Amino acid sequence: MNFIMSKPLNLATACKSSAAINIRVLLCTIFITLVALPFQSVAQGNLLITPRRVVFEGNKRNQEINLANTGQDTAVYSISFVQYRMTEDGSFEQIEEPDPGQLFADQYIRYFPRTVTLPPNESQVIRMQLRRSADMTDGEYRSHMYFRAVPNERPLGEDPGFEDTTAIGIRLTPIFGITIPVIICIGELDAGVSLSDINLVTSDDGKPVFSITINRIGDKSVYGDLTVDYVSPGGRSTEVGIVRGIAVYTPIPLRRFSMELQQFDDLDFTRGKLVVKYRNQSDTNSELFAETEYLLN
């Protein structure tokens, strides 16, 4: 998961004129965005979202997203779109203009409602509709739907937490947000995947750390699960690592990835080999994107 923090408020600047003006409350808001979480549904705070990504392809014109409030209080969420680029280390950077080879999807998506009020343990369906346009060229269009919690702010005069009107107070209000990718595929798109730059090292605390590069070619993103199996010299296979929901989004050609492997007492990572597989997530049409082996010695 990736956390993106907004630019922090400069308290020194805000308080510079406090000698002339009595400032009762200074409200600092923290924005936290979760991107591309590797679960069938994603959650942050008390908001549960299903599914974790939306793809319009083929003749698909309508999609639905289910929001559920798992908390004890009524919550309000504002829904909008944001744009991200993926970097080679898998993190996201918010952008305003598309990178070369990148297409945004939001202008072709109609959705309702734009704001949702969810009582405790209630759910709401967000309906989405693809609006095809004659000017759309073949390619993959991607934007990220942003679900932002709207804080229930109390008027300053009703806040019992500040009684000294000559003091400067700071109240931190976390505003949680979740983004999920929304993708439109126009035309016959294809992607090829290969695995390279495999390495296995030992961390400072003695744990095996596996690293790999996922290479992508073509005009389509790839999204799937990465598994690592240890195969002993005698041929016995043991799963030692799995990460679900690893994406390589267009237009970047590769993603570098690393993870700790499980270490069992009867496994010797100085002998045998590692078998690495990257396959798509599908219950009906599972596809092996790429497979490779790494000899241990």
Secondary structure, DSSP 8 states (H G I E B T S, - for coil): -EEEE-----HHHHTTTTTTS---EEEEEEEEEEE--SSSSEEETTEEEESS-EEE-TT--EEEEEEEE-SSS-EEEEEEEE-EEE-TTS-EEE-SS--TT-B--GGGEEEE-SEEEE-TT-EEEEEEEE---TT--SEEEEEEEEEEEE-----GGG-TT---TTS-EEEEEEEEEEEEEEEEEESS--EEEEEEEEEEEE-TTS-EEEEEEEEEEESS-EEEEEEEEEE-TT--EEEEEEEEEEEE-TT-SEEEEEEE----TT--TTSSEEEEEEEE--SS---EEEEEEEE--
